[in-house]
Amino acid sequence: MIISKKTIFLCFSNLALISTKCLINKYKLKEYIIISLSQDGDDKNAEKNSLDLIKNLGLSKDKIFNVDKKSNYKLSNFYRSKKKINSIIKNFCDLNNSILITSINYGYVYYYFKLSLNQKDDYLIDEGITNWLETKDRFVHIKSLIYSILFLKFIYLPKYRIIGNVNLKYYFGYLDNLNKSKLKKHYYFVSLLDEYKKIIKNNKVKIKLPKEIKNKNYYLLILAKNIHYKFGLNNLLEKTIELIEKNSKKDFLIILKFHPGYNISKKEFQKKYYGKILIIKDGVFPIEFYDLDFIVKIFSPINSSLFLLNFLNVINKRKIFFYNVFQADLAQKLIVAKKFNFKEAKISELY
């Protein structure tokens, strides 16, 4: 595909910002703007982390516009942001010569931009594992009616967002159709894996280990969104420590990597698990950017990082284990994880 029009990017996460940078590099794009809705989550530094990521990626601030992240799914927030969105469209979008490329193809902001540009087709950049599975929306007829009334134009929401969506023409991403869905694909997949590898190479991050805790076995525990742990994060740590102590007598340290946009009181953890855990303070880069050669094992929920660590060749696959925690599309994710021969770390009683 040759992108000759001015490109309007809609980014709904930090991974989407990285995907955008990959696409800009791949096609050497000059004429573009980025509408960033920041990473979701309860971390007060989430917006700052997104801005720091933008800086590290070398994206020009003059081309980036921030919009309230809740505007895409909360109507009241959308109306409060509408004036700003209209200003962006009026001053920076060529309605006759622009293309909308987005990480999410649903929601108020998405449809407002799509209708404003009079664009029929969808062009997606990678948002992570949700885009790699067979994602099905509920109540599409009711939602279609609400959107049609809201925007005073007939809008029909597709039943499937990615695979099976007749409107989706191009998907620029890292992985595609992991569960080998039998639904018909109507889009062309363009890989951005090589571009992602180059960005990682230029932004490698090292985990700083205090001198007094060296010469141990180091385990990396990647977290899902905090809300997925029914019995809390302390329970997760207790069960993980039990699993490690059951299988190894050597002294160890668990390094925690929170889901982007989330955090917890470090004092709460440090007091109870002093000497057993180390929290990665940096919330800017995903775990794929880190030097993990010294890690013995990685325990990850079935999320984007589980697959990207493998497909980007960040670490030997034999060191990567998934653990089971309640989340959306869990049945699909379990099938896919086992299909790609990831071993399970049986951390018990998490939900």
N, C-alpha and C positions, 0 to 999 in steps of 0.2 A: 504494500500500500504506500502511495506517495501522498503526504499531507501537505497540500498547497495552500490551504486556507488558514486564517488566524485561528489558533486553537484556544478554546476555553476549557480549562481543567477544573473539575469539581473534586476536591479531595476531602474524604471524611475520616482519615486516620493518618498516623505517621507512616505506616506501610504504603499507603496510597501516595504520599508525598515522594517516597523513594521510587515507587513505580512511575510517577510523573517524571522524575529526574532521569530514570532509565529511558523512557520514551523520548524525552527531549534530546538525550545524547544519541540515541539510535538514529533518529531522523534529522539531527542537527537543527532543531527548530529554533527560530528566532522570534517569530511573531506569536506570542502566547500571553495569557494571563492565568493566574491560579487563584481560584476561590477556595480558601482553606476554612474548613469548619472544625478544625482541631480534633485531637484525640478525645474520645469520651472517657468517662471515669470520674472517681471522686478525689483524685489528686489535685490539689490547688495549683500545682506547678505544671499541669498538663499543657496549658496554652504556652507557657514559657518554654517547655521542652520542645513543642512543635516549632516555635520560632528559632530555637537553638539548632534544631535539625535542619531547618531551611537554610540557616547560615552555613552549617557544615557541608551541606550539599552544594553550596555555591549558587543557590537560586537568588535572583535579584529581588530585593524587597520592593522595588518599584513595580514589579509585576504581580505582587501577591496582595490579596484582599481577604481580610478575616471577616467571617460571618458567624453569628451565634450558632453553635453546634446543635442546639435543640430546635432550630428553625425548620429542620427537615422533617421532624416528626411531631412537633407540637404547634398547633395552629396559632395559638396566641403569640408564641415566639416568632413564627413566620411573619405575622402581620407587623410585629414590631421591627423586624428586619427588612420589611418590604421596601421601604424608602431607600435604604442603603443598596439593596439589590438592584432597584430600578436605576439608581445613579450609576452603578457599575455597568449595567447593560447599555445605558444611554451614552456613557462617555468612553467605554473601552471595548464594546462589542460591535463588530460590523455585522448587522443583522443579515446582510446579503452575502457575506463572504466569511463566515465563521463556522467552526465545527465544535460541538460539545463532546468532550471525552470525560467520563466520570467513573469513579470507583464504585458507585452505588446507583442502580437504575430504578429507584423508587423514592417517594417522599415529596414534600411540598416544594423545596428548593429545586430539586432535580426537575420536576415537571414544569415549574415556572420558567426555568432557563430553556428547557427543551421547546416549550410552546413559544417563548419569545423569539427563539431562533428559527422557529417553524421547521424543526428538524424531525423527520419521521423515524430515522434509524437510530439504534443505540451503538455507542462505541465505548467499551469498558477498559479500564486499567485495573490491575490486580489489587484486591482488598484483602486477600488472604483466603483461608480455607473455605469460607462461605461460598466463594466463587468457584471452588474446585469440585463442589458436590452438586447433587440434583436438588436445587433450592426451590421449594414450592410455597407460594403465598396462599393464605386463607382469605376467605370472604372477598374475593376479587370483584364480584358483581356489586356488592355494597360499596366497596372502596371506589370503584369506577363511577358510581352514581355521585358519591360525595365529591370526588375530584372534578367531575363534569359540572356540577353545580357551582363549586368554588371558583373554577376558572372560566365559567360560561362558555365551555367548549367541550364537545363529546370526547371523553378520554376512556379508553378501554385498557385496564391493567392486565397484563399477561399473567397467566396462571403460574408460569415458570420464569424465573429471573434470568437464568443463564441458558442451560441446556433445555431445548424445547421452545425457547423464545424466538418467534419469527422476526421480531424487530431488531434483534442483536446481529450486527453485521461483522464487527471486529472485536476481538478480545485480546488485549495486549497484557501478557502476564508471565508468571513463572511456571505454573503447573495448570493442567487442564483435565477436567472430566476424570478425576481419580477413581470414581466408583464405576466407570465404564457404563454409564447410563444407556438404556436402550432408546431413550428419546432421541429424536432427530436433531442434529446440530445444524443450525442455520448460519453459523458464523465462521470466520477464519481466525485461527489461533496464531498469534505472533509471539514468539518466545522473547522474554527480556532477561533470561537467566544470565547470559554473558555480560550484559550491561550491569546487572546487580553485582556480579563477581568483581568487576572492575571498581565499582563504587566501594565495596567492602575493602578491597586491597588498598585503596587510598585513604581509608578511614579506620584502620584497624585499632581496636581498643584493648588495653590490657587491664586485667583485674589486679588491683593493688592488694597484696597480701601482707598483713603486719608480720614483722620479723619473728615475733614470739610464737606464731602459729604455723611456721613452715615445717616441712618434712612430715606431712600427714597425708592421708588419702583425702582427696578433694572431690566432693559430689556437688553437682549443680542441680538445684530444684527450681524448675520453671513453674510459675504460677499462672493459673487462669484468672479471670476476673474474680475479685474477692467474694462476690455474691454467690459463686458456684459452690462454696464450701459450707455445706449445711451445718456442720458442727464446728466451724471456725478454723482459722489458720493455725491456732495452737494445736488443735487436734491433728491437723495435717503433719505438723512438725513432729509430734509425739510418735505418730505411726511410722513416719519416715525413719526416725532414729531407731525405732524398734526393728524395722526391716534391715537397716544397715548393720546394727549390732548382732543380729541373728546370723548374718552372712560373713562378717569380718570381725576379727579381734583387734585390728590395727586402729590406732587413734585416727580420728577423721574430723573434717570440717564440712558443713553444708553451706554452700553459697546460694543465696536466694536471689532470683530475678523476678520482680513483679511484672504483672501484665501492664503494658503501656497505659498510662492514665490512672493507675492505682498505686496505693502505698498503704502503710500502716505505721503506727507509732513505733519507732525503732526502740525506744526505751522498754516498751511492753515485751518485745522479743528478747532484747539483749539481757535483761535482768534474769529472765527465766532460763535462757539457753546460752548463758555466757560461756564463751570458748567453744561452742558447738556450731554457731552460725555466723555468717558474714553476709550482710545485705548489700547488694550492688546499689550504690546511691544514684548513679547516673540513670536518668529516665529518658535520655535522648535517643540512644541507638537501640535497636532490637538485638537480641542475643546473638544473631548471626554475625555481627560485627566484632565479636570478642575473640581473643586468642584463647582457645580452650584446650590446647595440647596437653596441659597438666591435669585435666579433669579425668577421674577414674570412670565415673558413670554420670549420665544425665537422666533425670526423671522429669518428664514433661507430660502435661495433659495432651490430648489429641487436638493440637492446634496448628497454626501455620508454622511455628518454629520447629515442631517435630519433623516436618517434611523438608523445610528449607535448610535446616542444619545438614540434612543428608544430601539433598539435590545440589546444594551449593558446595559440597565437599568441605564443609567447615571442620568436621571431626569424623573419625571412623564410626560407621554405622553401628558396629558392635557395642559401642559405648552408649547408644541412645535407647532409652526405654520409655514406654508410655505408661501412665497410670490413669485409672478410671475415675472420673469425677463427673457429676451431673452437668450437662450442658445441652444446648440445642443440637438437634440432628445426631444424637449420641449413637444411635443404632448404625447409621451410615458411617460415622467416623470409626467405630469399632471394626466394621467390615474392612474399611480401607486400610486402617493401621495394620491389621493382620494380613491383608493381601500383599502389603509391601514388606512383610516379614519383620515388623518391629516387635521386639519382645516386651512383655508386660511386666512392670514392677508392681507386685501385688501389695500395694499400700491399702490396708483394709479400713473399712468403716468410715469412708469419707462422705457418704450420702445415704 
